[in-house]
Structure formats: C-alpha cells, structure tokens
Amino acid sequence: MHRSNGVSISNYPLTFGPVPHTFTPSNVAFGSGSLDMKVSAYSGSGAIQSSEIVTNDLFKYASVRTVLKSSGVGGVVEGNFFYLNDNQEIDWEILTSTTLQPSANVPAGIWATNQALIAGQSSTSATVPFAFDPSQGYHEYRIDWTVEATTFYIDGIQKARLTNNQAQHRRYKQDQIRIPTYQLDGQHFISIHSSTVMSIRAPRKGENYELSVDLNSEYREKRKDAIKRTIASMTVGKDVSGLFPDVLKNMQTEDLEQKKLVYLYLMNYAKTQPELVILAVNTFVKDTDDPNPLVRALAIRTMGCLRAEKIIDYLCDPLQKCLRDENPYVRKTAALCVAKLYDLKPELVIDNGFLEQLQEMIADSNPMVVANTVAALTDIHAAATAQPSTSSSDPGIFTITTSILNKLLIALNECSEWGRVAVLNALARYVAQDEKESEHICERVVPQFQHVNGSVVLAAVKVIMIHMRGVRREELIKQLVRKMAPPLVTLLSSPPEVQWVALRNINLLLQKRPDILSNEMRVFFCKYNDPLYVKVEKLEIMVRLASEKNVDALLSELKEYASEVDVDFVRKSIKAIGQTAVKIDVAAERCVNVLLDLIATRVSYVVQEAVVVMKDIFRKYPSTYEGVIPTLCANLDELDEPEAKASLIWIIGEYANKIDNADELLGIFVDTFTEESYPVQLQTLTAVVKLFLKKPDSAQGVVQRVLTTATKDCDSPDVRDRAYIYWRLLSTDPGAAKAVVLAHRPPISIPRTTVSPALLEELLGEISSLASVYHKPEETFVGRGRIGADAVRKGTELSEDRFSTQKALQTVVAGQQAENLLDFDDDPAVEGEPSGLAATQVLSQTPAAASLLAGTSNNPLDDLVSIFGGGGGGMSISTPATTGFGFGGGSGSFGAGLSSVPATPSVLAPQTPAPPLQQSNSQSDDLLGLF
C-alpha cells in the first residue's frame, strides 16, 4: 500500500467473482484540483485494473463526505463505504449503467445498504433516484454512521435512513472498523470496451473549505488558529455548522484555550447536529475527571448548555461528582447545571436527588457556591410554579426559612456582584415573621447601597422597599428613605441606557414615596447630549418632584427646553409646564406667563402645544385666566393640528358669553365642518350648542347649520348621534339641555400614580427587572414555562373583557338610583314604581346577563338591550309613527320610540300626541321650533 496524509492507495488482487480484478496504484492520480480514479477497459481475459483508496485511521462512528463526479461510461461500480468484512459493511454505491434509466434487474439511482449482520440473512437497503446526471458535475455524497442509524445524504439533503442491521460495536470482536472510503471495481460485468475515469474533487475553494483543511492540519497551532477563525465566523452569523465533525476532532487537547473554543462551538451547533453530539460524550466525561478544576467546570458547564436530550443520561454521574467536588469553582458551576437539567428533564433531577444536594449546598463555606445555589434553586422554583398543577409540596418549590435567611445574610457581603443580585432577589421573596426581623433585614441590606454595580443597588432598594412595609418606626423609615437618595442619584452618572433603566425604576419609587428625592430636583435637569428617551423620563420625574420651593428653577429650565430644536422634546416640555400649573396652585400664574411668552414666539408647534396646555389650565382654574383668551384667539390661523383646534374650540365654547365674536370664530369651523377630523367635529358641535344656550339670539343660525350638517353630511356615527341628542334636548326642554351641556365639571388634577395601587405594589417587588422598566406585570410580555407570551396576553385580554362586561352590568345596576336623561316621556310615573333607569330590572341570573358575564354572548348588543325591562323609560324597538321624532339625514331609527328618519329634517316635538308638524321650506325657518 502507498500511504500519504492518512490515506492509502490499495495494491492487491481480488480473484473471486466472474471476472477477477486488481487494485492498481497507477490508476489513482491527481488531476487539476481533483483525485482521478480509473478502471481500465476489459480486454476479455485477465484481470480488470481497478482503483481503491482507504483511510489509515480506525473509527467507531463517523461522518464521511465525498464530492465527486461519476464516470460517464456504463458498467462501472463506484462507491464509498464502511467495511470490516462482508457482514460488517455500509455501502453508498452507483452503477453507471443505471444512474438515470433502470435495467431489467436493477432500478435506477444510487444504492444505500446496511449489509446483513449475520451471514445468510437479508440486508437492509434503499434505492434513491437521481434528480440530476451524476456524470455531469460534482455533488456531495455523505454517510453519517451513528449508534442509532445510518443516514445517507446528497448535497446536504437526507435521502435515506437505515436503522435495521445497524452495526453496534458491542456485538463485534473488535471495537473499531477500518473505513475504505472509495472503491471502483468491474467484477460484476463481463464486457467493458473503454477506459473509464471517476473524479473525486474537494469542495470548491472557499472560506469553509480552507477552515476544514486547517482544522485537519498536522500542526497544532494551525488547527488552533482555524478554530479561532471558525468561532469568529460563527459570531458574525456565518453558517459554519458543516465543520462540526472537523471541530469535534479537536476536543481532545491539553490546551485549555482551544478546549474552551471547541466547547463554545459545540454549544452553538449542538441542536443542528444532534446525531453527532453523542460522539463528544466520552471526552466530556473524561474531562470531568481532569486534575485541572477549570477543565472539570468547563466540561460540566458545557454538557449542561448543550440542551441535547441524547446526552442527558450521560450527564447525571459526572454532575453528582462535580456537586461534591473539592474545588468551590467546580461546585458553583455544577449548581447552575442542575437548573439547566431541571429545565430539560425535571423528573431526572428529582430522581437523582439533585434538589436535596442543592439544599445542603446553601450551607457551603464558599459564598459564591451559596450564591449560585440560590440562583439555581430560584430558577427551579420559577419553573415549578409556572406549571398550573404545582402544589406547595412540589420538590421544586424553594421555601426560604429563617435558617436559610441567616445563611444568605452572612454570604451577602462576600459574593461577587452577580451573586449579590441572586441573594438579594431571594431576600425579596422572604416573608418576615415580625417587625424586628424586617428591621434586621433592612439593616443588613443597606450597606449594598454603596456597591458600584447599579444592578446590586436596585436589587437592594427592592429588598428595602418590600421589607419597609413591616417596619412601624417612623424614625427608621425616614432614615432608610434618606439613605436611598445618594445611590439613586449616582446611577444618573451611568451611560444613557443604564440611566434610562434607573429613571424608570426611580419613577416607580417616587409614585410610592415622593419624598425619596424631594431635594434632588437639579440632578434630573436634562443635558444637551442626553438622548430623547432619557430626557422624556427626566421631564416626568421633574414634574413629580415639583413643589413650591423648586418651581421657579423648574419653570426656568422648562422654558429653556422649549427653545430646543427637537420638536418632540419641545412639546413634552410645554406639556410639563401645564402639568406643573395644574399640580401647584400658587405657581399657576407663573406657568401661564411662561406659556404666553412661548406663544409670543409665533413658532407653530410651540403655539399649538401651548393652546392644548391652556385648555387644561382653564379646566383646573375656571374663570381665573380669562385675560389670555384674546391672545389665544389671535393665533387661530396658526392652528392646523386637530388637538390644538379642538382645545381652542373648547375654550371658545366654554367662555362664549365673554367673547364678543364667538359666533364668528366658531363659524369658521362650522364652514369647514365636514373637512375637519372627528375630534374637531365633536368639539365644534358641543361648542356651538354652548354658544346657543348662552347667546340664543345671535347663535340661532350657526346652531341650525351645524346640526343639519352633522346629521346629514357627517360620516362619523359618534358625531351624528351627539347631534341627534343635542337636537332632541334643545327641541324638548332647553332647561334640560343647559343642565346637561353646561353642567359644572370638577377641576382636573395630576394623578399621583400611573398604575393602580395593587399593580404598583407588585411592580415594586420587581424592581431591577423588565417589569419595572415596562411598568407592566411580567406575564404580559414573558411566557410561562412552555407557554408563549402571546398566549398569556390573549388570556389576559379575555379576562379583561370579562371584567369590563362585569363593570358594565354593575354600572347599569348602579344606574337604578339615577334618572334616565334620555327619558322624555311626559306620562306621570306610577306611584310606588321607580322611574327612569330605576324602572329597569337588571337581573344577573337572566340568560342574557349570564351570557354577557361568561363572555359567550353571540350578540352582546341584543343581550345588553334585553337586560332592560319593558317598563316606563325602557327602550322599545318600534313605536307608532304618530309619536315618532324625525331626524334628517338618515334612514335608521334612533333612541326610544323613534320612527324612521325622513329624508329632510323635520321639526322635533315632545313625545305626546300632537298635530302633524309642518316641515320647514327654507333654511331661514325656525328649524328647532323654539323661537
């Protein structure tokens, strides 16, 4: 045999068969970028000159890939195969005569075969048709031989998988098999009239090919450099999964850096190559017994991260040893591995007693082992409680006792920053037995405020906020609150991303305890280079911290912000000025003066936002700052945004009796009514009705126009419905219209919290997590166990819908104590019977109400209507036309006892028998019948 680079060229005769043949080295030659293997023509006598190459190394299992172009001459058998003897053989063979067309006895295609393990029995085979001509180009033919199956591929696509007659080394007298990889022979065919050549070519030159060559280099440094380049390609997103077998061969090395790189590669691609990962088990198990603790820890950590079910059973014994290892680094690594194993197969962790071992490790002398053990038990606890059927006796539940508490407090000050976060999160879950224990926990945790890591600081703040609930001494509470301020302020010197997280958490803390940073307003002033998301959070916090003492400095700062170039930031700054005015009564006039100065700049977006803000100030302080109304009205032409227009219209309508030309100003919007957005239309409609109620003589024409337009030409059902209601109110009882439209509104105020009190308490228990950043419960964006967040969110929305239905019914029931404003029936109520909504019988046990509450209603509107009884004030679907009210501009009925709507507006009248009303013939006629 000729040996070179791990491959030998065969040189021996085979005399059996119809035609003898000889493997001849001269029939193997290197061509242009390929290895050419030849079968000589048969002369009719003597032996056929064939060719074969075979690997020098011995293997148990392997993946062999060959890129070859088949011979174009018929009558040749080409193949690559594993071979020990005739009963220990795996073949991937081509007969060139039948590649595309079958013969009488041979089907077309390529043959995949597991030869019979026992002589005389049947082999297992499959024939795969070709989708191409194998003699016209190079293609990759691959065999993956593992303990479970032999899998055959062409160009990376699986074509056959054989599990019968699967060679398993325990049945052999030898544990290893020699693999001849390529063979040509002509033994089965009598007549071959010309020489044939099969070319075997390496993959086309490319980065992965070069890496593959270097990974198999005989030089150690070259192999290591190739591994580094492979990891670099993997890191930037290139697919190097095809190099898995080549990388795998470099596992067994004394070089720790190279071993880390190989393990990193395995962790990334184990899921894509589950059949080959099993080949690495022996090396992993061997490394867990290595004298070097770093190697032992690396091996057990990698096995836990592979997440391949095929190696789980091999993980238990090494993990048992590592949990009891003499080196604390190995023990702390093994503790986290238990949590990873629990995520894959919980019953395996419970059956092997790993949870009991973790409980014992909480008393470990090394604080890092304690911290990692707590982290592992916490993860297991979270996974166990995520299952709906979990009981309090489940082994995965991590209950923190007083004994465990003391061990955690002892280990806290000696852990790394990540260990401290894990311990602090566990302390946040602990339920103190009494006030003394709460005080003790707070005193032991306060020193963590001085830590340089922001995550540790926020975790410590969370523990203090939770356990302060059990502290009764006011002096201690003030002391703890005072100590929180400096570390929170320090977080604002971090990079912008960390600042934003800190600001979101500070926002929550201030909603619970506004006095924490009451003297630290200036640290939240925006810097010129702050990103917008940081500036916005700072603005909100500044408004929360605003008080009589610091309002002047705040207004001066906000006025400066209003001259910035960032439009969004300018708008939010002006809005903050308005919020400050609403929050602090004594500062309202100063805020209004600042807003007037900003309006004087005549910058469009500044003026528009200032008008919106002034509306809120008028609502908070009615009839106080009427002197600024002329200034606002003078800027009417500057307004082009719906919100700004709606705000100014509201102001004009609210103070119509004090604005001489209010009808002219509102007339501008009435003229363009159909062109405006729906919010502007709604506000215009209400403002015109207010004007009419306050100045009936001068506003008759404009109110008639707007009601006609709203009921006939408007697309929005909301606008039409409001117009119909106003029309009926004005036509029946102007006094009732005044009571409704001009009703006193309570002044607005700034809400102290942005979330409900119960949710605020929940979020304070999640400080330093995403829940406290998003200001949402974690179940709204994180799945539970194997349930995705989308499914959880849908369940939450369904429960919210049912809650809303319940609230709607409760509102109806509560309305039994109120009069129905839409009930204009002049018939006197029956003595002893309730009137209005009080006459409505709302019974939760009725089928309609039950369907609404259960969320199973097919037609919620009909069910809701059917809940109302048919007594006085109830809605009836059809009534006689003689008592109906005609509404122009539509064909549907509206409200109680309404007939179909005529094509043109008719005069509205009370719901009492009356002579037919005459329809107006001109726009100047009194449409409302009130004058």
Protein Blocks (a to p, Z undefined) as FASTA:
>chain_A
ZZeehiacdddddfedjbdcdddfklpccdehiacddddddehiajddddddddfbdcfb
dcddddddddfbehiacdddddfblmlccdddddfklmmbccfklccddddddddfbghi
acdddddddfbdfklbccdddddddfkbccddeehiafbdcfehpacfklpmbfbdcddf
bdcdfklpfbdcbdcddddddddddfklmmmmmmmpcbfklmmmmmmmmmmmmmnopack
lmmmmmmmmmpccblklmmmmmmmmmmmmmmmmmlmmmmmmmmmmmmmgfblklmmmmmm
mmmmnopaklmmmmmmmmmmmmmpfblklmmmmmmmmmmmmmmmmmlmmmnommmmmmmm
mmpmblklmmmmmmmmmmmmmmmmmpmkbcfklmklccddfklmmmmmmmmmmmcfklmm
mmmmmmmmpccfblmlmmmmmmmmmmmmmpmblklmmmmmmmmmmmmmmpmblklmmmmm
mmmmmmmmmmmmmcfklmmmmmmmmmmmmmmmmmlmmmmmmmmpccfklcfklmmmmmmm
mmmmgcfklmmmmmmmmmmmmmmmblklmmmmmmmmmmmmmmmmmlmmmmmmmmmmmmmn
opaklmmmmmmmmmmmmmmmghklmmlmmmmmmmmmmpcbfklmmmmmmmmmmmmmmmmk
lmmmmmmmmmmmmmpcfklmmmmmmmmmmmmmmmmmlmmmmmmmmmmmmmmmpmblklmm
mmmmmmmmmmmommlmmmmmmpccddddddfbfbdfklmmmmmmmgoiaklmnopafklm
pcehjacfklmmmmmmmmmmmmmmmmmmmmmmmmmmpccfklccfbdcdehiaehjllpc
cdfkbmklmmmmnopafblmlmmmmmpccbehiacfbdcfklpccdehiabdehjhiacd
dfbdcddddddddddddddfbfkbcfkopZZ
